[in-house]
Amino acid sequence: MTVHLPHDQDPQYPIAPWRRRIHDIIFEADTRAGRTFDLVLLVSILASVAVLLIESVQAVQVKHFRTFYLLEWTFTLLFTLEFVFRLFAVRKPWRYVRSFYGVVDLLAILPTYISLLLPGAQGLAVVRILRMLRVFRILKLSAYLAESSELWQAMIASRRKITIFLFTVSTIVVIVGALMHLVEGPASGFTDIPTSVYWAVVTLTTVGYGDVAPITPLGRFLAVLVMLLGYGVIAVPTGIVTSELTRTAREPVTNTACPDCGAEGHRPDALFCRKCAAKLDS
């Protein structure tokens, strides 16, 4: 018995021609129209981020408030329209919304709308700069996509070791913080254990703000030990990730975008999407 699914539920049903055309322009960078769209989009992203940065200057904001307000809403409406077209261009819009680029695209427009209820929230729209990651696809730098994928796989493979390492470091800073609170006391600025733990973290990471510092010989001796330990703290996670990188096999990837979720970075011989397993267009 053959079961016929509705067109919008059948993964093998070809996408409508007009949606296919939109998909080629928005998601593919191998056509002239696609490259033009992507380059205009990148320029718009840079311009919108520049507007946000300049607008944060108090003197400029007071003098040109209306101009920057109109520019911000213009970019927001433009990116909203683009986001809607992206949803129309894929067979499974919800999958695209849940993808990395889908989340970034959504976060790029939400702050301005939220600012209608919470004034000042539009500054969070600076997250739009993450959309510049598409430059690797536009400029056909697929090798960089392979490198980023390799690095991400190494980070995932190292997560247990790094978790144990961070737990150990957290234990050390709590113990050192408690000791410094006991040795130095409020007279030196170590008014409580949380403040002392804060000092331990700042010292261990070699940041050294200097807002709290030991003055007793024993306290300075403990500080020296924490400083020396800090160099090991920097080296250990680097070594963990590096060792995993050497085990990760490097594979070439293409700029082909999934027609369902819009995911990119597939192998040249891939037939199905690496994210949602949808069939890739040949």
MODELLER restraints for C-alpha pairs under 7 A, 6 or more apart:
rsr = mdl.restraints
at = mdl.atoms
rsr.add(forms.Gaussian(group=physical.xy_distance, feature=features.Distance(at['CA:7:A'], at['CA:13:A']), mean=6.07, stdev=0.5))
rsr.add(forms.Gaussian(group=physical.xy_distance, feature=features.Distance(at['CA:15:A'], at['CA:91:A']), mean=6.87, stdev=0.5))
rsr.add(forms.Gaussian(group=physical.xy_distance, feature=features.Distance(at['CA:19:A'], at['CA:88:A']), mean=6.54, stdev=0.5))
rsr.add(forms.Gaussian(group=physical.xy_distance, feature=features.Distance(at['CA:19:A'], at['CA:89:A']), mean=4.98, stdev=0.5))
rsr.add(forms.Gaussian(group=physical.xy_distance, feature=features.Distance(at['CA:20:A'], at['CA:89:A']), mean=6.58, stdev=0.5))
rsr.add(forms.Gaussian(group=physical.xy_distance, feature=features.Distance(at['CA:22:A'], at['CA:89:A']), mean=5.62, stdev=0.5))
rsr.add(forms.Gaussian(group=physical.xy_distance, feature=features.Distance(at['CA:23:A'], at['CA:89:A']), mean=4.68, stdev=0.5))
rsr.add(forms.Gaussian(group=physical.xy_distance, feature=features.Distance(at['CA:23:A'], at['CA:90:A']), mean=6.83, stdev=0.5))
rsr.add(forms.Gaussian(group=physical.xy_distance, feature=features.Distance(at['CA:24:A'], at['CA:34:A']), mean=6.53, stdev=0.5))
rsr.add(forms.Gaussian(group=physical.xy_distance, feature=features.Distance(at['CA:25:A'], at['CA:33:A']), mean=5.68, stdev=0.5))
rsr.add(forms.Gaussian(group=physical.xy_distance, feature=features.Distance(at['CA:25:A'], at['CA:34:A']), mean=4.10, stdev=0.5))
rsr.add(forms.Gaussian(group=physical.xy_distance, feature=features.Distance(at['CA:25:A'], at['CA:37:A']), mean=6.73, stdev=0.5))
rsr.add(forms.Gaussian(group=physical.xy_distance, feature=features.Distance(at['CA:26:A'], at['CA:34:A']), mean=5.99, stdev=0.5))
rsr.add(forms.Gaussian(group=physical.xy_distance, feature=features.Distance(at['CA:26:A'], at['CA:37:A']), mean=6.78, stdev=0.5))
rsr.add(forms.Gaussian(group=physical.xy_distance, feature=features.Distance(at['CA:26:A'], at['CA:86:A']), mean=6.99, stdev=0.5))
rsr.add(forms.Gaussian(group=physical.xy_distance, feature=features.Distance(at['CA:27:A'], at['CA:257:A']), mean=6.12, stdev=0.5))
rsr.add(forms.Gaussian(group=physical.xy_distance, feature=features.Distance(at['CA:27:A'], at['CA:262:A']), mean=6.90, stdev=0.5))
rsr.add(forms.Gaussian(group=physical.xy_distance, feature=features.Distance(at['CA:28:A'], at['CA:34:A']), mean=5.70, stdev=0.5))
rsr.add(forms.Gaussian(group=physical.xy_distance, feature=features.Distance(at['CA:28:A'], at['CA:256:A']), mean=6.89, stdev=0.5))
rsr.add(forms.Gaussian(group=physical.xy_distance, feature=features.Distance(at['CA:28:A'], at['CA:257:A']), mean=6.59, stdev=0.5))
rsr.add(forms.Gaussian(group=physical.xy_distance, feature=features.Distance(at['CA:29:A'], at['CA:35:A']), mean=4.95, stdev=0.5))
rsr.add(forms.Gaussian(group=physical.xy_distance, feature=features.Distance(at['CA:29:A'], at['CA:137:A']), mean=7.00, stdev=0.5))
rsr.add(forms.Gaussian(group=physical.xy_distance, feature=features.Distance(at['CA:29:A'], at['CA:138:A']), mean=5.58, stdev=0.5))
rsr.add(forms.Gaussian(group=physical.xy_distance, feature=features.Distance(at['CA:35:A'], at['CA:138:A']), mean=6.57, stdev=0.5))
rsr.add(forms.Gaussian(group=physical.xy_distance, feature=features.Distance(at['CA:38:A'], at['CA:138:A']), mean=6.65, stdev=0.5))
rsr.add(forms.Gaussian(group=physical.xy_distance, feature=features.Distance(at['CA:42:A'], at['CA:132:A']), mean=6.48, stdev=0.5))
rsr.add(forms.Gaussian(group=physical.xy_distance, feature=features.Distance(at['CA:45:A'], at['CA:128:A']), mean=6.56, stdev=0.5))
rsr.add(forms.Gaussian(group=physical.xy_distance, feature=features.Distance(at['CA:45:A'], at['CA:129:A']), mean=6.86, stdev=0.5))
rsr.add(forms.Gaussian(group=physical.xy_distance, feature=features.Distance(at['CA:48:A'], at['CA:72:A']), mean=6.90, stdev=0.5))
rsr.add(forms.Gaussian(group=physical.xy_distance, feature=features.Distance(at['CA:48:A'], at['CA:75:A']), mean=6.30, stdev=0.5))
rsr.add(forms.Gaussian(group=physical.xy_distance, feature=features.Distance(at['CA:49:A'], at['CA:126:A']), mean=5.76, stdev=0.5))
rsr.add(forms.Gaussian(group=physical.xy_distance, feature=features.Distance(at['CA:49:A'], at['CA:128:A']), mean=6.88, stdev=0.5))
rsr.add(forms.Gaussian(group=physical.xy_distance, feature=features.Distance(at['CA:49:A'], at['CA:129:A']), mean=6.75, stdev=0.5))
rsr.add(forms.Gaussian(group=physical.xy_distance, feature=features.Distance(at['CA:51:A'], at['CA:68:A']), mean=6.85, stdev=0.5))
rsr.add(forms.Gaussian(group=physical.xy_distance, feature=features.Distance(at['CA:52:A'], at['CA:123:A']), mean=6.45, stdev=0.5))
rsr.add(forms.Gaussian(group=physical.xy_distance, feature=features.Distance(at['CA:52:A'], at['CA:126:A']), mean=6.79, stdev=0.5))
rsr.add(forms.Gaussian(group=physical.xy_distance, feature=features.Distance(at['CA:55:A'], at['CA:61:A']), mean=5.21, stdev=0.5))
rsr.add(forms.Gaussian(group=physical.xy_distance, feature=features.Distance(at['CA:55:A'], at['CA:68:A']), mean=6.61, stdev=0.5))
rsr.add(forms.Gaussian(group=physical.xy_distance, feature=features.Distance(at['CA:76:A'], at['CA:109:A']), mean=5.59, stdev=0.5))
rsr.add(forms.Gaussian(group=physical.xy_distance, feature=features.Distance(at['CA:76:A'], at['CA:112:A']), mean=6.97, stdev=0.5))
rsr.add(forms.Gaussian(group=physical.xy_distance, feature=features.Distance(at['CA:79:A'], at['CA:109:A']), mean=6.72, stdev=0.5))
rsr.add(forms.Gaussian(group=physical.xy_distance, feature=features.Distance(at['CA:80:A'], at['CA:109:A']), mean=6.42, stdev=0.5))
rsr.add(forms.Gaussian(group=physical.xy_distance, feature=features.Distance(at['CA:83:A'], at['CA:105:A']), mean=6.77, stdev=0.5))
rsr.add(forms.Gaussian(group=physical.xy_distance, feature=features.Distance(at['CA:87:A'], at['CA:93:A']), mean=4.88, stdev=0.5))
rsr.add(forms.Gaussian(group=physical.xy_distance, feature=features.Distance(at['CA:90:A'], at['CA:259:A']), mean=5.17, stdev=0.5))
rsr.add(forms.Gaussian(group=physical.xy_distance, feature=features.Distance(at['CA:90:A'], at['CA:260:A']), mean=4.75, stdev=0.5))
rsr.add(forms.Gaussian(group=physical.xy_distance, feature=features.Distance(at['CA:90:A'], at['CA:261:A']), mean=6.10, stdev=0.5))
rsr.add(forms.Gaussian(group=physical.xy_distance, feature=features.Distance(at['CA:90:A'], at['CA:262:A']), mean=6.75, stdev=0.5))
rsr.add(forms.Gaussian(group=physical.xy_distance, feature=features.Distance(at['CA:91:A'], at['CA:259:A']), mean=6.22, stdev=0.5))
rsr.add(forms.Gaussian(group=physical.xy_distance, feature=features.Distance(at['CA:91:A'], at['CA:260:A']), mean=4.44, stdev=0.5))
rsr.add(forms.Gaussian(group=physical.xy_distance, feature=features.Distance(at['CA:92:A'], at['CA:260:A']), mean=4.77, stdev=0.5))
rsr.add(forms.Gaussian(group=physical.xy_distance, feature=features.Distance(at['CA:92:A'], at['CA:261:A']), mean=5.90, stdev=0.5))
rsr.add(forms.Gaussian(group=physical.xy_distance, feature=features.Distance(at['CA:93:A'], at['CA:261:A']), mean=6.58, stdev=0.5))
rsr.add(forms.Gaussian(group=physical.xy_distance, feature=features.Distance(at['CA:95:A'], at['CA:261:A']), mean=5.00, stdev=0.5))
rsr.add(forms.Gaussian(group=physical.xy_distance, feature=features.Distance(at['CA:96:A'], at['CA:102:A']), mean=5.34, stdev=0.5))
rsr.add(forms.Gaussian(group=physical.xy_distance, feature=features.Distance(at['CA:96:A'], at['CA:261:A']), mean=4.18, stdev=0.5))
rsr.add(forms.Gaussian(group=physical.xy_distance, feature=features.Distance(at['CA:96:A'], at['CA:262:A']), mean=6.00, stdev=0.5))
rsr.add(forms.Gaussian(group=physical.xy_distance, feature=features.Distance(at['CA:97:A'], at['CA:103:A']), mean=5.88, stdev=0.5))
rsr.add(forms.Gaussian(group=physical.xy_distance, feature=features.Distance(at['CA:104:A'], at['CA:130:A']), mean=6.95, stdev=0.5))
rsr.add(forms.Gaussian(group=physical.xy_distance, feature=features.Distance(at['CA:104:A'], at['CA:131:A']), mean=6.83, stdev=0.5))
rsr.add(forms.Gaussian(group=physical.xy_distance, feature=features.Distance(at['CA:108:A'], at['CA:125:A']), mean=5.27, stdev=0.5))
rsr.add(forms.Gaussian(group=physical.xy_distance, feature=features.Distance(at['CA:108:A'], at['CA:127:A']), mean=5.98, stdev=0.5))
rsr.add(forms.Gaussian(group=physical.xy_distance, feature=features.Distance(at['CA:108:A'], at['CA:128:A']), mean=4.92, stdev=0.5))
rsr.add(forms.Gaussian(group=physical.xy_distance, feature=features.Distance(at['CA:109:A'], at['CA:125:A']), mean=6.75, stdev=0.5))
rsr.add(forms.Gaussian(group=physical.xy_distance, feature=features.Distance(at['CA:111:A'], at['CA:121:A']), mean=5.48, stdev=0.5))
rsr.add(forms.Gaussian(group=physical.xy_distance, feature=features.Distance(at['CA:111:A'], at['CA:122:A']), mean=4.67, stdev=0.5))
rsr.add(forms.Gaussian(group=physical.xy_distance, feature=features.Distance(at['CA:111:A'], at['CA:124:A']), mean=5.86, stdev=0.5))
rsr.add(forms.Gaussian(group=physical.xy_distance, feature=features.Distance(at['CA:111:A'], at['CA:125:A']), mean=5.49, stdev=0.5))
rsr.add(forms.Gaussian(group=physical.xy_distance, feature=features.Distance(at['CA:112:A'], at['CA:121:A']), mean=6.71, stdev=0.5))
rsr.add(forms.Gaussian(group=physical.xy_distance, feature=features.Distance(at['CA:112:A'], at['CA:122:A']), mean=4.46, stdev=0.5))
rsr.add(forms.Gaussian(group=physical.xy_distance, feature=features.Distance(at['CA:112:A'], at['CA:125:A']), mean=6.99, stdev=0.5))
rsr.add(forms.Gaussian(group=physical.xy_distance, feature=features.Distance(at['CA:114:A'], at['CA:121:A']), mean=6.36, stdev=0.5))
rsr.add(forms.Gaussian(group=physical.xy_distance, feature=features.Distance(at['CA:115:A'], at['CA:121:A']), mean=4.76, stdev=0.5))
rsr.add(forms.Gaussian(group=physical.xy_distance, feature=features.Distance(at['CA:115:A'], at['CA:122:A']), mean=5.50, stdev=0.5))
rsr.add(forms.Gaussian(group=physical.xy_distance, feature=features.Distance(at['CA:136:A'], at['CA:142:A']), mean=6.46, stdev=0.5))
rsr.add(forms.Gaussian(group=physical.xy_distance, feature=features.Distance(at['CA:136:A'], at['CA:144:A']), mean=6.79, stdev=0.5))
rsr.add(forms.Gaussian(group=physical.xy_distance, feature=features.Distance(at['CA:137:A'], at['CA:255:A']), mean=5.96, stdev=0.5))
rsr.add(forms.Gaussian(group=physical.xy_distance, feature=features.Distance(at['CA:142:A'], at['CA:253:A']), mean=6.07, stdev=0.5))
rsr.add(forms.Gaussian(group=physical.xy_distance, feature=features.Distance(at['CA:142:A'], at['CA:254:A']), mean=5.91, stdev=0.5))
rsr.add(forms.Gaussian(group=physical.xy_distance, feature=features.Distance(at['CA:142:A'], at['CA:255:A']), mean=6.44, stdev=0.5))
rsr.add(forms.Gaussian(group=physical.xy_distance, feature=features.Distance(at['CA:143:A'], at['CA:252:A']), mean=6.73, stdev=0.5))
rsr.add(forms.Gaussian(group=physical.xy_distance, feature=features.Distance(at['CA:143:A'], at['CA:253:A']), mean=6.99, stdev=0.5))
rsr.add(forms.Gaussian(group=physical.xy_distance, feature=features.Distance(at['CA:145:A'], at['CA:265:A']), mean=6.32, stdev=0.5))
rsr.add(forms.Gaussian(group=physical.xy_distance, feature=features.Distance(at['CA:146:A'], at['CA:251:A']), mean=6.59, stdev=0.5))
rsr.add(forms.Gaussian(group=physical.xy_distance, feature=features.Distance(at['CA:146:A'], at['CA:252:A']), mean=6.18, stdev=0.5))
rsr.add(forms.Gaussian(group=physical.xy_distance, feature=features.Distance(at['CA:146:A'], at['CA:253:A']), mean=6.06, stdev=0.5))
rsr.add(forms.Gaussian(group=physical.xy_distance, feature=features.Distance(at['CA:150:A'], at['CA:248:A']), mean=6.44, stdev=0.5))
rsr.add(forms.Gaussian(group=physical.xy_distance, feature=features.Distance(at['CA:150:A'], at['CA:250:A']), mean=6.74, stdev=0.5))
rsr.add(forms.Gaussian(group=physical.xy_distance, feature=features.Distance(at['CA:151:A'], at['CA:245:A']), mean=6.73, stdev=0.5))
rsr.add(forms.Gaussian(group=physical.xy_distance, feature=features.Distance(at['CA:154:A'], at['CA:241:A']), mean=6.00, stdev=0.5))
rsr.add(forms.Gaussian(group=physical.xy_distance, feature=features.Distance(at['CA:154:A'], at['CA:244:A']), mean=5.09, stdev=0.5))
rsr.add(forms.Gaussian(group=physical.xy_distance, feature=features.Distance(at['CA:154:A'], at['CA:245:A']), mean=5.34, stdev=0.5))
rsr.add(forms.Gaussian(group=physical.xy_distance, feature=features.Distance(at['CA:154:A'], at['CA:248:A']), mean=6.87, stdev=0.5))
rsr.add(forms.Gaussian(group=physical.xy_distance, feature=features.Distance(at['CA:155:A'], at['CA:241:A']), mean=6.23, stdev=0.5))
rsr.add(forms.Gaussian(group=physical.xy_distance, feature=features.Distance(at['CA:157:A'], at['CA:244:A']), mean=6.82, stdev=0.5))
rsr.add(forms.Gaussian(group=physical.xy_distance, feature=features.Distance(at['CA:158:A'], at['CA:240:A']), mean=6.52, stdev=0.5))
rsr.add(forms.Gaussian(group=physical.xy_distance, feature=features.Distance(at['CA:158:A'], at['CA:241:A']), mean=6.10, stdev=0.5))
rsr.add(forms.Gaussian(group=physical.xy_distance, feature=features.Distance(at['CA:158:A'], at['CA:244:A']), mean=6.82, stdev=0.5))
rsr.add(forms.Gaussian(group=physical.xy_distance, feature=features.Distance(at['CA:162:A'], at['CA:237:A']), mean=6.37, stdev=0.5))
rsr.add(forms.Gaussian(group=physical.xy_distance, feature=features.Distance(at['CA:173:A'], at['CA:197:A']), mean=5.84, stdev=0.5))
rsr.add(forms.Gaussian(group=physical.xy_distance, feature=features.Distance(at['CA:173:A'], at['CA:200:A']), mean=5.46, stdev=0.5))
rsr.add(forms.Gaussian(group=physical.xy_distance, feature=features.Distance(at['CA:173:A'], at['CA:201:A']), mean=6.25, stdev=0.5))
rsr.add(forms.Gaussian(group=physical.xy_distance, feature=features.Distance(at['CA:174:A'], at['CA:197:A']), mean=5.59, stdev=0.5))
rsr.add(forms.Gaussian(group=physical.xy_distance, feature=features.Distance(at['CA:176:A'], at['CA:200:A']), mean=6.57, stdev=0.5))
rsr.add(forms.Gaussian(group=physical.xy_distance, feature=features.Distance(at['CA:177:A'], at['CA:193:A']), mean=6.00, stdev=0.5))
rsr.add(forms.Gaussian(group=physical.xy_distance, feature=features.Distance(at['CA:177:A'], at['CA:196:A']), mean=4.42, stdev=0.5))
rsr.add(forms.Gaussian(group=physical.xy_distance, feature=features.Distance(at['CA:177:A'], at['CA:197:A']), mean=4.17, stdev=0.5))
rsr.add(forms.Gaussian(group=physical.xy_distance, feature=features.Distance(at['CA:177:A'], at['CA:200:A']), mean=5.79, stdev=0.5))
rsr.add(forms.Gaussian(group=physical.xy_distance, feature=features.Distance(at['CA:178:A'], at['CA:193:A']), mean=5.50, stdev=0.5))
rsr.add(forms.Gaussian(group=physical.xy_distance, feature=features.Distance(at['CA:178:A'], at['CA:196:A']), mean=6.70, stdev=0.5))
rsr.add(forms.Gaussian(group=physical.xy_distance, feature=features.Distance(at['CA:180:A'], at['CA:196:A']), mean=6.29, stdev=0.5))
rsr.add(forms.Gaussian(group=physical.xy_distance, feature=features.Distance(at['CA:180:A'], at['CA:219:A']), mean=6.36, stdev=0.5))
rsr.add(forms.Gaussian(group=physical.xy_distance, feature=features.Distance(at['CA:181:A'], at['CA:190:A']), mean=5.43, stdev=0.5))
rsr.add(forms.Gaussian(group=physical.xy_distance, feature=features.Distance(at['CA:181:A'], at['CA:192:A']), mean=6.34, stdev=0.5))
rsr.add(forms.Gaussian(group=physical.xy_distance, feature=features.Distance(at['CA:181:A'], at['CA:193:A']), mean=5.86, stdev=0.5))
rsr.add(forms.Gaussian(group=physical.xy_distance, feature=features.Distance(at['CA:181:A'], at['CA:196:A']), mean=5.87, stdev=0.5))
rsr.add(forms.Gaussian(group=physical.xy_distance, feature=features.Distance(at['CA:183:A'], at['CA:219:A']), mean=6.23, stdev=0.5))
rsr.add(forms.Gaussian(group=physical.xy_distance, feature=features.Distance(at['CA:184:A'], at['CA:190:A']), mean=6.43, stdev=0.5))
rsr.add(forms.Gaussian(group=physical.xy_distance, feature=features.Distance(at['CA:184:A'], at['CA:214:A']), mean=6.47, stdev=0.5))
rsr.add(forms.Gaussian(group=physical.xy_distance, feature=features.Distance(at['CA:184:A'], at['CA:216:A']), mean=6.72, stdev=0.5))
rsr.add(forms.Gaussian(group=physical.xy_distance, feature=features.Distance(at['CA:184:A'], at['CA:219:A']), mean=6.35, stdev=0.5))
rsr.add(forms.Gaussian(group=physical.xy_distance, feature=features.Distance(at['CA:185:A'], at['CA:191:A']), mean=6.15, stdev=0.5))
rsr.add(forms.Gaussian(group=physical.xy_distance, feature=features.Distance(at['CA:188:A'], at['CA:213:A']), mean=6.95, stdev=0.5))
rsr.add(forms.Gaussian(group=physical.xy_distance, feature=features.Distance(at['CA:188:A'], at['CA:214:A']), mean=6.23, stdev=0.5))
rsr.add(forms.Gaussian(group=physical.xy_distance, feature=features.Distance(at['CA:188:A'], at['CA:215:A']), mean=6.62, stdev=0.5))
rsr.add(forms.Gaussian(group=physical.xy_distance, feature=features.Distance(at['CA:189:A'], at['CA:212:A']), mean=5.80, stdev=0.5))
rsr.add(forms.Gaussian(group=physical.xy_distance, feature=features.Distance(at['CA:190:A'], at['CA:196:A']), mean=5.46, stdev=0.5))
rsr.add(forms.Gaussian(group=physical.xy_distance, feature=features.Distance(at['CA:199:A'], at['CA:212:A']), mean=6.56, stdev=0.5))
rsr.add(forms.Gaussian(group=physical.xy_distance, feature=features.Distance(at['CA:202:A'], at['CA:208:A']), mean=5.60, stdev=0.5))
rsr.add(forms.Gaussian(group=physical.xy_distance, feature=features.Distance(at['CA:203:A'], at['CA:226:A']), mean=6.61, stdev=0.5))
rsr.add(forms.Gaussian(group=physical.xy_distance, feature=features.Distance(at['CA:203:A'], at['CA:227:A']), mean=6.00, stdev=0.5))
rsr.add(forms.Gaussian(group=physical.xy_distance, feature=features.Distance(at['CA:204:A'], at['CA:226:A']), mean=5.49, stdev=0.5))
rsr.add(forms.Gaussian(group=physical.xy_distance, feature=features.Distance(at['CA:204:A'], at['CA:227:A']), mean=5.53, stdev=0.5))
rsr.add(forms.Gaussian(group=physical.xy_distance, feature=features.Distance(at['CA:204:A'], at['CA:229:A']), mean=6.70, stdev=0.5))
rsr.add(forms.Gaussian(group=physical.xy_distance, feature=features.Distance(at['CA:204:A'], at['CA:230:A']), mean=4.43, stdev=0.5))
rsr.add(forms.Gaussian(group=physical.xy_distance, feature=features.Distance(at['CA:205:A'], at['CA:230:A']), mean=5.54, stdev=0.5))
rsr.add(forms.Gaussian(group=physical.xy_distance, feature=features.Distance(at['CA:206:A'], at['CA:227:A']), mean=6.54, stdev=0.5))
rsr.add(forms.Gaussian(group=physical.xy_distance, feature=features.Distance(at['CA:206:A'], at['CA:230:A']), mean=6.30, stdev=0.5))
rsr.add(forms.Gaussian(group=physical.xy_distance, feature=features.Distance(at['CA:214:A'], at['CA:220:A']), mean=5.66, stdev=0.5))
rsr.add(forms.Gaussian(group=physical.xy_distance, feature=features.Distance(at['CA:252:A'], at['CA:267:A']), mean=6.01, stdev=0.5))
rsr.add(forms.Gaussian(group=physical.xy_distance, feature=features.Distance(at['CA:253:A'], at['CA:265:A']), mean=5.19, stdev=0.5))
rsr.add(forms.Gaussian(group=physical.xy_distance, feature=features.Distance(at['CA:253:A'], at['CA:266:A']), mean=5.07, stdev=0.5))
rsr.add(forms.Gaussian(group=physical.xy_distance, feature=features.Distance(at['CA:253:A'], at['CA:267:A']), mean=4.35, stdev=0.5))
rsr.add(forms.Gaussian(group=physical.xy_distance, feature=features.Distance(at['CA:253:A'], at['CA:268:A']), mean=5.98, stdev=0.5))
rsr.add(forms.Gaussian(group=physical.xy_distance, feature=features.Distance(at['CA:254:A'], at['CA:265:A']), mean=5.48, stdev=0.5))
rsr.add(forms.Gaussian(group=physical.xy_distance, feature=features.Distance(at['CA:254:A'], at['CA:266:A']), mean=5.47, stdev=0.5))
rsr.add(forms.Gaussian(group=physical.xy_distance, feature=features.Distance(at['CA:254:A'], at['CA:267:A']), mean=5.95, stdev=0.5))
rsr.add(forms.Gaussian(group=physical.xy_distance, feature=features.Distance(at['CA:254:A'], at['CA:268:A']), mean=5.85, stdev=0.5))
rsr.add(forms.Gaussian(group=physical.xy_distance, feature=features.Distance(at['CA:255:A'], at['CA:264:A']), mean=5.93, stdev=0.5))
rsr.add(forms.Gaussian(group=physical.xy_distance, feature=features.Distance(at['CA:255:A'], at['CA:265:A']), mean=5.81, stdev=0.5))
rsr.add(forms.Gaussian(group=physical.xy_distance, feature=features.Distance(at['CA:256:A'], at['CA:264:A']), mean=5.78, stdev=0.5))
rsr.add(forms.Gaussian(group=physical.xy_distance, feature=features.Distance(at['CA:256:A'], at['CA:265:A']), mean=6.87, stdev=0.5))
rsr.add(forms.Gaussian(group=physical.xy_distance, feature=features.Distance(at['CA:256:A'], at['CA:266:A']), mean=6.57, stdev=0.5))
rsr.add(forms.Gaussian(group=physical.xy_distance, feature=features.Distance(at['CA:257:A'], at['CA:263:A']), mean=5.43, stdev=0.5))
rsr.add(forms.Gaussian(group=physical.xy_distance, feature=features.Distance(at['CA:257:A'], at['CA:264:A']), mean=4.68, stdev=0.5))
rsr.add(forms.Gaussian(group=physical.xy_distance, feature=features.Distance(at['CA:258:A'], at['CA:264:A']), mean=6.54, stdev=0.5))
rsr.add(forms.Gaussian(group=physical.xy_distance, feature=features.Distance(at['CA:258:A'], at['CA:273:A']), mean=6.04, stdev=0.5))
rsr.add(forms.Gaussian(group=physical.xy_distance, feature=features.Distance(at['CA:258:A'], at['CA:280:A']), mean=5.86, stdev=0.5))
rsr.add(forms.Gaussian(group=physical.xy_distance, feature=features.Distance(at['CA:259:A'], at['CA:280:A']), mean=6.80, stdev=0.5))
rsr.add(forms.Gaussian(group=physical.xy_distance, feature=features.Distance(at['CA:260:A'], at['CA:278:A']), mean=6.52, stdev=0.5))
rsr.add(forms.Gaussian(group=physical.xy_distance, feature=features.Distance(at['CA:263:A'], at['CA:275:A']), mean=6.77, stdev=0.5))
rsr.add(forms.Gaussian(group=physical.xy_distance, feature=features.Distance(at['CA:266:A'], at['CA:274:A']), mean=6.71, stdev=0.5))
rsr.add(forms.Gaussian(group=physical.xy_distance, feature=features.Distance(at['CA:271:A'], at['CA:279:A']), mean=6.00, stdev=0.5))
rsr.add(forms.Gaussian(group=physical.xy_distance, feature=features.Distance(at['CA:271:A'], at['CA:280:A']), mean=5.49, stdev=0.5))
rsr.add(forms.Gaussian(group=physical.xy_distance, feature=features.Distance(at['CA:272:A'], at['CA:278:A']), mean=5.29, stdev=0.5))
rsr.add(forms.Gaussian(group=physical.xy_distance, feature=features.Distance(at['CA:272:A'], at['CA:279:A']), mean=4.42, stdev=0.5))
rsr.add(forms.Gaussian(group=physical.xy_distance, feature=features.Distance(at['CA:272:A'], at['CA:280:A']), mean=5.18, stdev=0.5))
rsr.add(forms.Gaussian(group=physical.xy_distance, feature=features.Distance(at['CA:273:A'], at['CA:279:A']), mean=6.32, stdev=0.5))
rsr.add(forms.Gaussian(group=physical.xy_distance, feature=features.Distance(at['CA:273:A'], at['CA:280:A']), mean=6.20, stdev=0.5))
